[in-house]
């Protein structure tokens, strides 16, 4: 089989795979009840779905277009780097504000920075000195 015959099927599978994972991520965002579980929908399933859609786009532009495009690779790299970091920050905010129903149990390690963060006394110390 030549690449032009096989490529539409592979592209179609990538698009279908990506669409299914994005749908699963969207449903998870709506169905889960608290912030901690809602973070998994967009960061896990939707990231994989967008990656599959962009891979299908890269394959299409290689076979039927002008060649490989660096834009899709940059989008995938940016998405795979920023989505977990953003989810981590959102989870830490939810823990500190106390808005999550099931906060994680602190580990016995005292260096775990989220729940054992020391209070900042720099403002109070400066007020007493001044």
VMD Tcl script that builds the backbone (N, CA, C; Angstrom):
set m [mol new atoms 390]
animate dup $m
set s [atomselect $m all]
$s set {name element resname resid chain x y z} {
  {N N UNK 1 A 0.844 -1.188 0.000}
  {CA C UNK 1 A 0.000 0.000 0.000}
  {C C UNK 1 A 0.884 1.244 0.000}
  {N N UNK 2 A 0.439 2.209 -0.718}
  {CA C UNK 2 A 1.190 3.459 -0.733}
  {C C UNK 2 A 0.742 4.355 0.404}
  {N N UNK 3 A 1.529 5.361 0.663}
  {CA C UNK 3 A 1.252 6.273 1.775}
  {C C UNK 3 A -0.024 7.076 1.552}
  {N N UNK 4 A -0.303 7.414 0.286}
  {CA C UNK 4 A -1.505 8.209 0.000}
  {C C UNK 4 A -2.792 7.426 0.249}
  {N N UNK 5 A -2.723 6.091 0.150}
  {CA C UNK 5 A -3.912 5.270 0.396}
  {C C UNK 5 A -4.098 5.023 1.891}
  {N N UNK 6 A -3.029 4.803 2.598}
  {CA C UNK 6 A -3.093 4.486 4.024}
  {C C UNK 6 A -3.260 5.730 4.898}
  {N N UNK 7 A -2.738 6.850 4.451}
  {CA C UNK 7 A -2.731 8.070 5.273}
  {C C UNK 7 A -4.127 8.558 5.678}
  {N N UNK 8 A -5.119 8.578 4.776}
  {CA C UNK 8 A -6.437 9.052 5.235}
  {C C UNK 8 A -7.026 8.230 6.375}
  {N N UNK 9 A -6.753 6.928 6.391}
  {CA C UNK 9 A -7.254 6.083 7.470}
  {C C UNK 9 A -6.545 6.390 8.796}
  {N N UNK 10 A -5.252 6.586 8.734}
  {CA C UNK 10 A -4.499 6.923 9.942}
  {C C UNK 10 A -4.910 8.310 10.450}
  {N N UNK 11 A -5.077 9.255 9.532}
  {CA C UNK 11 A -5.517 10.605 9.914}
  {C C UNK 11 A -6.904 10.548 10.530}
  {N N UNK 12 A -7.792 9.771 9.923}
  {CA C UNK 12 A -9.141 9.618 10.477}
  {C C UNK 12 A -9.136 9.004 11.865}
  {N N UNK 13 A -8.281 7.998 12.075}
  {CA C UNK 13 A -8.170 7.395 13.408}
  {C C UNK 13 A -7.630 8.389 14.425}
  {N N UNK 14 A -6.653 9.208 14.023}
  {CA C UNK 14 A -6.121 10.230 14.932}
  {C C UNK 14 A -7.206 11.239 15.306}
  {N N UNK 15 A -7.978 11.662 14.314}
  {CA C UNK 15 A -9.049 12.622 14.591}
  {C C UNK 15 A -10.130 12.017 15.475}
  {N N UNK 16 A -10.497 10.773 15.198}
  {CA C UNK 16 A -11.505 10.104 16.020}
  {C C UNK 16 A -11.003 9.887 17.444}
  {N N UNK 17 A -9.771 9.421 17.578}
  {CA C UNK 17 A -9.153 9.220 18.886}
  {C C UNK 17 A -9.103 10.528 19.672}
  {N N UNK 18 A -8.666 11.606 19.006}
  {CA C UNK 18 A -8.591 12.913 19.663}
  {C C UNK 18 A -9.952 13.430 20.085}
  {N N UNK 19 A -10.946 13.270 19.211}
  {CA C UNK 19 A -12.290 13.757 19.536}
  {C C UNK 19 A -12.901 12.988 20.702}
  {N N UNK 20 A -12.680 11.674 20.735}
  {CA C UNK 20 A -13.222 10.862 21.835}
  {C C UNK 20 A -12.573 11.263 23.158}
  {N N UNK 21 A -11.257 11.450 23.160}
  {CA C UNK 21 A -10.593 11.833 24.399}
  {C C UNK 21 A -10.982 13.242 24.844}
  {N N UNK 22 A -11.179 14.146 23.909}
  {CA C UNK 22 A -11.625 15.492 24.304}
  {C C UNK 22 A -13.046 15.454 24.856}
  {N N UNK 23 A -13.902 14.617 24.293}
  {CA C UNK 23 A -15.254 14.460 24.817}
  {C C UNK 23 A -15.228 13.864 26.221}
  {N N UNK 24 A -14.395 12.861 26.427}
  {CA C UNK 24 A -14.263 12.263 27.765}
  {C C UNK 24 A -13.759 13.302 28.764}
  {N N UNK 25 A -12.775 14.110 28.363}
  {CA C UNK 25 A -12.268 15.156 29.254}
  {C C UNK 25 A -13.315 16.201 29.578}
  {N N UNK 26 A -14.135 16.560 28.604}
  {CA C UNK 26 A -15.188 17.547 28.842}
  {C C UNK 26 A -16.267 16.996 29.761}
  {N N UNK 27 A -16.646 15.749 29.552}
  {CA C UNK 27 A -17.640 15.122 30.435}
  {C C UNK 27 A -17.093 15.012 31.850}
  {N N UNK 28 A -15.821 14.652 31.975}
  {CA C UNK 28 A -15.215 14.555 33.305}
  {C C UNK 28 A -15.204 15.898 34.005}
  {N N UNK 29 A -14.964 16.969 33.268}
  {CA C UNK 29 A -14.966 18.308 33.865}
  {C C UNK 29 A -16.348 18.663 34.404}
  {N N UNK 30 A -17.389 18.227 33.722}
  {CA C UNK 30 A -18.742 18.536 34.160}
  {C C UNK 30 A -19.256 17.589 35.243}
  {N N UNK 31 A -18.861 16.327 35.214}
  {CA C UNK 31 A -19.437 15.332 36.104}
  {C C UNK 31 A -18.770 15.229 37.473}
  {N N UNK 32 A -17.479 15.457 37.541}
  {CA C UNK 32 A -16.805 15.290 38.828}
  {C C UNK 32 A -17.224 16.383 39.779}
  {N N UNK 33 A -17.210 16.054 41.078}
  {CA C UNK 33 A -17.850 16.941 42.041}
  {C C UNK 33 A -16.942 17.976 42.685}
  {N N UNK 34 A -15.656 17.719 42.839}
  {CA C UNK 34 A -14.822 18.716 43.499}
  {C C UNK 34 A -13.633 19.095 42.621}
  {N N UNK 35 A -12.917 20.099 43.056}
  {CA C UNK 35 A -11.851 20.693 42.256}
  {C C UNK 35 A -10.741 19.711 41.950}
  {N N UNK 36 A -10.357 18.910 42.916}
  {CA C UNK 36 A -9.245 17.993 42.715}
  {C C UNK 36 A -9.537 16.960 41.637}
  {N N UNK 37 A -10.743 16.425 41.619}
  {CA C UNK 37 A -11.062 15.438 40.594}
  {C C UNK 37 A -11.356 16.101 39.251}
  {N N UNK 38 A -11.855 17.314 39.258}
  {CA C UNK 38 A -12.113 18.020 37.995}
  {C C UNK 38 A -10.836 18.366 37.244}
  {N N UNK 39 A -9.739 18.481 37.930}
  {CA C UNK 39 A -8.482 18.808 37.265}
  {C C UNK 39 A -8.016 17.695 36.335}
  {N N UNK 40 A -8.390 16.463 36.601}
  {CA C UNK 40 A -7.900 15.344 35.793}
  {C C UNK 40 A -8.519 15.316 34.401}
  {N N UNK 41 A -9.754 15.771 34.260}
  {CA C UNK 41 A -10.394 15.756 32.943}
  {C C UNK 41 A -9.646 16.572 31.894}
  {N N UNK 42 A -9.474 17.857 32.112}
  {CA C UNK 42 A -8.790 18.647 31.086}
  {C C UNK 42 A -7.298 18.374 30.983}
  {N N UNK 43 A -6.642 18.043 32.069}
  {CA C UNK 43 A -5.185 17.892 31.985}
  {C C UNK 43 A -4.763 16.537 31.452}
  {N N UNK 44 A -5.561 15.532 31.633}
  {CA C UNK 44 A -5.161 14.205 31.157}
  {C C UNK 44 A -5.804 13.899 29.802}
  {N N UNK 45 A -7.114 13.742 29.788}
  {CA C UNK 45 A -7.790 13.292 28.578}
  {C C UNK 45 A -7.796 14.339 27.470}
  {N N UNK 46 A -8.054 15.574 27.813}
  {CA C UNK 46 A -8.106 16.589 26.769}
  {C C UNK 46 A -6.722 16.891 26.201}
  {N N UNK 47 A -5.704 16.820 27.009}
  {CA C UNK 47 A -4.351 17.016 26.500}
  {C C UNK 47 A -3.994 15.921 25.503}
  {N N UNK 48 A -4.328 14.683 25.812}
  {CA C UNK 48 A -4.092 13.590 24.887}
  {C C UNK 48 A -4.941 13.755 23.629}
  {N N UNK 49 A -6.171 14.238 23.775}
  {CA C UNK 49 A -7.034 14.458 22.623}
  {C C UNK 49 A -6.505 15.533 21.688}
  {N N UNK 50 A -6.063 16.644 22.236}
  {CA C UNK 50 A -5.502 17.712 21.403}
  {C C UNK 50 A -4.205 17.237 20.750}
  {N N UNK 51 A -3.418 16.460 21.465}
  {CA C UNK 51 A -2.199 15.904 20.881}
  {C C UNK 51 A -2.496 15.013 19.683}
  {N N UNK 52 A -3.525 14.177 19.784}
  {CA C UNK 52 A -3.897 13.309 18.667}
  {C C UNK 52 A -4.423 14.126 17.489}
  {N N UNK 53 A -5.220 15.155 17.758}
  {CA C UNK 53 A -5.712 16.014 16.675}
  {C C UNK 53 A -4.562 16.721 15.962}
  {N N UNK 54 A -3.624 17.212 16.726}
  {CA C UNK 54 A -2.484 17.892 16.112}
  {C C UNK 54 A -1.578 16.920 15.362}
  {N N UNK 55 A -1.454 15.682 15.854}
  {CA C UNK 55 A -0.673 14.689 15.122}
  {C C UNK 55 A -1.349 14.359 13.794}
  {N N UNK 56 A -2.673 14.256 13.793}
  {CA C UNK 56 A -3.399 14.056 12.540}
  {C C UNK 56 A -3.213 15.217 11.579}
  {N N UNK 57 A -3.184 16.424 12.103}
  {CA C UNK 57 A -2.931 17.602 11.270}
  {C C UNK 57 A -1.526 17.586 10.691}
  {N N UNK 58 A -0.551 17.181 11.493}
  {CA C UNK 58 A 0.827 17.081 10.992}
  {C C UNK 58 A 0.933 16.042 9.885}
  {N N UNK 59 A 0.289 14.921 10.066}
  {CA C UNK 59 A 0.332 13.866 9.060}
  {C C UNK 59 A -0.360 14.311 7.773}
  {N N UNK 60 A -1.481 15.009 7.903}
  {CA C UNK 60 A -2.186 15.509 6.723}
  {C C UNK 60 A -1.329 16.507 5.943}
  {N N UNK 61 A -0.688 17.417 6.655}
  {CA C UNK 61 A 0.125 18.410 5.954}
  {C C UNK 61 A 1.362 17.777 5.315}
  {N N UNK 62 A 1.847 16.674 5.855}
  {CA C UNK 62 A 2.986 15.988 5.241}
  {C C UNK 62 A 2.572 15.253 3.973}
  {N N UNK 63 A 1.452 14.538 4.037}
  {CA C UNK 63 A 1.060 13.703 2.907}
  {C C UNK 63 A 0.395 14.517 1.802}
  {N N UNK 64 A -0.513 15.417 2.165}
  {CA C UNK 64 A -1.307 16.123 1.159}
  {C C UNK 64 A -0.963 17.597 1.033}
  {N N UNK 65 A -0.122 18.117 1.898}
  {CA C UNK 65 A 0.172 19.549 1.894}
  {C C UNK 65 A 1.588 19.854 1.479}
  {N N UNK 66 A 2.158 20.845 2.140}
  {CA C UNK 66 A 3.473 21.360 1.764}
  {C C UNK 66 A 4.613 20.726 2.558}
  {N N UNK 67 A 4.358 19.730 3.357}
  {CA C UNK 67 A 5.422 19.099 4.137}
  {C C UNK 67 A 5.186 19.264 5.623}
  {N N UNK 68 A 6.153 18.794 6.407}
  {CA C UNK 68 A 6.032 18.854 7.859}
  {C C UNK 68 A 5.926 20.301 8.334}
  {N N UNK 69 A 5.121 20.501 9.317}
  {CA C UNK 69 A 4.947 21.831 9.891}
  {C C UNK 69 A 5.450 21.825 11.332}
  {N N UNK 70 A 6.271 22.776 11.655}
  {CA C UNK 70 A 6.813 22.891 13.010}
  {C C UNK 70 A 5.775 23.466 13.988}
  {N N UNK 71 A 4.740 24.101 13.462}
  {CA C UNK 71 A 3.745 24.743 14.324}
  {C C UNK 71 A 3.032 23.736 15.229}
  {N N UNK 72 A 2.632 22.610 14.662}
  {CA C UNK 72 A 1.933 21.615 15.473}
  {C C UNK 72 A 2.839 21.038 16.551}
  {N N UNK 73 A 4.099 20.827 16.225}
  {CA C UNK 73 A 5.036 20.297 17.224}
  {C C UNK 73 A 5.213 21.294 18.370}
  {N N UNK 74 A 5.297 22.566 18.042}
  {CA C UNK 74 A 5.428 23.589 19.088}
  {C C UNK 74 A 4.170 23.676 19.945}
  {N N UNK 75 A 3.001 23.547 19.325}
  {CA C UNK 75 A 1.752 23.583 20.090}
  {C C UNK 75 A 1.678 22.388 21.037}
  {N N UNK 76 A 2.028 21.204 20.545}
  {CA C UNK 76 A 2.007 20.005 21.393}
  {C C UNK 76 A 2.987 20.161 22.559}
  {N N UNK 77 A 4.191 20.636 22.277}
  {CA C UNK 77 A 5.184 20.811 23.344}
  {C C UNK 77 A 4.703 21.829 24.375}
  {N N UNK 78 A 4.159 22.940 23.920}
  {CA C UNK 78 A 3.648 23.965 24.840}
  {C C UNK 78 A 2.512 23.409 25.690}
  {N N UNK 79 A 1.601 22.679 25.071}
  {CA C UNK 79 A 0.459 22.127 25.791}
  {C C UNK 79 A 0.881 21.071 26.807}
  {N N UNK 80 A 1.812 20.193 26.425}
  {CA C UNK 80 A 2.239 19.143 27.331}
  {C C UNK 80 A 3.072 19.676 28.486}
  {N N UNK 81 A 3.656 20.850 28.333}
  {CA C UNK 81 A 4.432 21.442 29.420}
  {C C UNK 81 A 3.536 22.285 30.329}
  {N N UNK 82 A 2.643 23.068 29.763}
  {CA C UNK 82 A 1.870 24.010 30.578}
  {C C UNK 82 A 0.663 23.392 31.271}
  {N N UNK 83 A 0.017 22.388 30.704}
  {CA C UNK 83 A -1.192 21.829 31.324}
  {C C UNK 83 A -0.907 21.203 32.690}
  {N N UNK 84 A 0.110 20.382 32.866}
  {CA C UNK 84 A 0.359 19.839 34.212}
  {C C UNK 84 A 0.780 20.897 35.227}
  {N N UNK 85 A 1.526 21.889 34.781}
  {CA C UNK 85 A 1.954 22.951 35.696}
  {C C UNK 85 A 0.751 23.776 36.154}
  {N N UNK 86 A -0.134 24.101 35.221}
  {CA C UNK 86 A -1.340 24.859 35.578}
  {C C UNK 86 A -2.225 24.052 36.523}
  {N N UNK 87 A -2.369 22.760 36.273}
  {CA C UNK 87 A -3.172 21.920 37.166}
  {C C UNK 87 A -2.556 21.842 38.555}
  {N N UNK 88 A -1.241 21.796 38.634}
  {CA C UNK 88 A -0.560 21.775 39.928}
  {C C UNK 88 A -0.833 23.063 40.696}
  {N N UNK 89 A -0.737 24.193 40.029}
  {CA C UNK 89 A -1.011 25.464 40.704}
  {C C UNK 89 A -2.468 25.563 41.144}
  {N N UNK 90 A -3.405 25.129 40.308}
  {CA C UNK 90 A -4.816 25.158 40.689}
  {C C UNK 90 A -5.092 24.246 41.876}
  {N N UNK 91 A -4.438 23.087 41.915}
  {CA C UNK 91 A -4.624 22.178 43.045}
  {C C UNK 91 A -4.079 22.790 44.333}
  {N N UNK 92 A -2.929 23.438 44.254}
  {CA C UNK 92 A -2.368 24.066 45.458}
  {C C UNK 92 A -3.250 25.205 45.951}
  {N N UNK 93 A -3.824 25.976 45.055}
  {CA C UNK 93 A -4.737 27.049 45.467}
  {C C UNK 93 A -5.962 26.456 46.143}
  {N N UNK 94 A -6.509 25.366 45.581}
  {CA C UNK 94 A -7.679 24.733 46.189}
  {C C UNK 94 A -7.354 24.196 47.577}
  {N N UNK 95 A -6.165 23.667 47.767}
  {CA C UNK 95 A -5.780 23.161 49.087}
  {C C UNK 95 A -5.647 24.308 50.079}
  {N N UNK 96 A -4.997 25.391 49.672}
  {CA C UNK 96 A -4.792 26.511 50.591}
  {C C UNK 96 A -6.092 27.238 50.931}
  {N N UNK 97 A -6.994 27.349 49.968}
  {CA C UNK 97 A -8.267 28.009 50.249}
  {C C UNK 97 A -9.241 27.112 50.980}
  {N N UNK 98 A -8.987 25.812 50.974}
  {CA C UNK 98 A -9.871 24.875 51.661}
  {C C UNK 98 A -11.153 24.610 50.913}
  {N N UNK 99 A -11.168 24.802 49.599}
  {CA C UNK 99 A -12.384 24.614 48.823}
  {C C UNK 99 A -12.588 23.191 48.341}
  {N N UNK 100 A -11.583 22.349 48.443}
  {CA C UNK 100 A -11.755 20.969 47.995}
  {C C UNK 100 A -12.356 20.147 49.135}
  {N N UNK 101 A -13.247 19.231 48.772}
  {CA C UNK 101 A -13.940 18.440 49.784}
  {C C UNK 101 A -13.028 17.383 50.411}
  {N N UNK 102 A -12.116 16.876 49.634}
  {CA C UNK 102 A -11.241 15.824 50.136}
  {C C UNK 102 A -9.794 16.259 49.980}
  {N N UNK 103 A -9.289 17.087 50.887}
  {CA C UNK 103 A -7.886 17.485 50.750}
  {C C UNK 103 A -6.976 16.295 50.988}
  {N N UNK 104 A -5.829 16.294 50.340}
  {CA C UNK 104 A -4.907 15.177 50.550}
  {C C UNK 104 A -4.334 15.197 51.958}
  {N N UNK 105 A -4.038 14.034 52.455}
  {CA C UNK 105 A -3.423 13.933 53.774}
  {C C UNK 105 A -1.960 14.347 53.674}
  {N N UNK 106 A -1.485 15.167 54.591}
  {CA C UNK 106 A -0.071 15.547 54.530}
  {C C UNK 106 A 0.808 14.339 54.802}
  {N N UNK 107 A 1.900 14.278 54.098}
  {CA C UNK 107 A 2.813 13.163 54.302}
  {C C UNK 107 A 3.626 13.399 55.574}
  {N N UNK 108 A 4.336 12.372 55.993}
  {CA C UNK 108 A 5.167 12.516 57.187}
  {C C UNK 108 A 6.414 13.347 56.889}
  {N N UNK 109 A 6.694 13.554 55.621}
  {CA C UNK 109 A 7.838 14.373 55.216}
  {C C UNK 109 A 7.517 15.840 55.500}
  {N N UNK 110 A 8.353 16.521 56.248}
  {CA C UNK 110 A 8.079 17.912 56.610}
  {C C UNK 110 A 8.447 18.893 55.507}
  {N N UNK 111 A 9.026 18.413 54.427}
  {CA C UNK 111 A 9.385 19.324 53.342}
  {C C UNK 111 A 8.291 19.441 52.288}
  {N N UNK 112 A 7.149 18.768 52.477}
  {CA C UNK 112 A 6.060 18.874 51.511}
  {C C UNK 112 A 5.461 20.259 51.649}
  {N N UNK 113 A 5.599 21.097 50.645}
  {CA C UNK 113 A 5.415 22.534 50.776}
  {C C UNK 113 A 3.964 22.999 50.776}
  {N N UNK 114 A 3.014 22.184 50.412}
  {CA C UNK 114 A 1.674 22.720 50.248}
  {C C UNK 114 A 0.924 22.886 51.563}
  {N N UNK 115 A 0.843 21.860 52.371}
  {CA C UNK 115 A 0.079 21.971 53.612}
  {C C UNK 115 A 0.924 22.405 54.799}
  {N N UNK 116 A 2.223 22.293 54.707}
  {CA C UNK 116 A 3.103 22.644 55.817}
  {C C UNK 116 A 3.845 23.951 55.561}
  {N N UNK 117 A 3.261 24.839 54.782}
  {CA C UNK 117 A 3.934 26.091 54.455}
  {C C UNK 117 A 3.962 26.992 55.688}
  {N N UNK 118 A 5.112 27.537 56.049}
  {CA C UNK 118 A 5.180 28.421 57.219}
  {C C UNK 118 A 4.521 29.765 56.902}
  {N N UNK 119 A 3.985 30.356 57.919}
  {CA C UNK 119 A 3.377 31.678 57.761}
  {C C UNK 119 A 4.461 32.718 57.547}
  {N N UNK 120 A 4.181 33.705 56.729}
  {CA C UNK 120 A 5.148 34.754 56.424}
  {C C UNK 120 A 4.998 35.855 57.468}
  {N N UNK 121 A 6.018 36.049 58.318}
  {CA C UNK 121 A 5.986 37.058 59.361}
  {C C UNK 121 A 6.819 38.298 58.997}
  {N N UNK 122 A 7.202 38.420 57.760}
  {CA C UNK 122 A 8.083 39.546 57.398}
  {C C UNK 122 A 7.374 40.880 57.561}
  {N N UNK 123 A 6.068 40.951 57.276}
  {CA C UNK 123 A 5.349 42.220 57.423}
  {C C UNK 123 A 5.194 42.588 58.907}
  {N N UNK 124 A 4.882 41.601 59.730}
  {CA C UNK 124 A 4.712 41.876 61.157}
  {C C UNK 124 A 6.036 42.250 61.817}
  {N N UNK 125 A 7.109 41.637 61.403}
  {CA C UNK 125 A 8.416 41.947 61.978}
  {C C UNK 125 A 8.865 43.362 61.598}
  {N N UNK 126 A 8.564 43.768 60.377}
  {CA C UNK 126 A 8.933 45.107 59.955}
  {C C UNK 126 A 8.078 46.149 60.669}
  {N N UNK 127 A 6.809 45.842 60.949}
  {CA C UNK 127 A 5.941 46.789 61.631}
  {C C UNK 127 A 6.393 46.998 63.078}
  {N N UNK 128 A 6.888 45.920 63.735}
  {CA C UNK 128 A 7.338 46.033 65.115}
  {C C UNK 128 A 8.647 46.820 65.203}
  {N N UNK 129 A 9.499 46.674 64.174}
  {CA C UNK 129 A 10.775 47.386 64.214}
  {C C UNK 129 A 10.583 48.874 63.912}
  {N N UNK 130 A 9.601 49.225 63.099}
  {CA C UNK 130 A 9.435 50.615 62.648}
  {C C UNK 130 A 8.731 51.460 63.588}
}
mol reanalyze $m
mol bondsrecalc $m
mol representation Tube
mol addrep $m
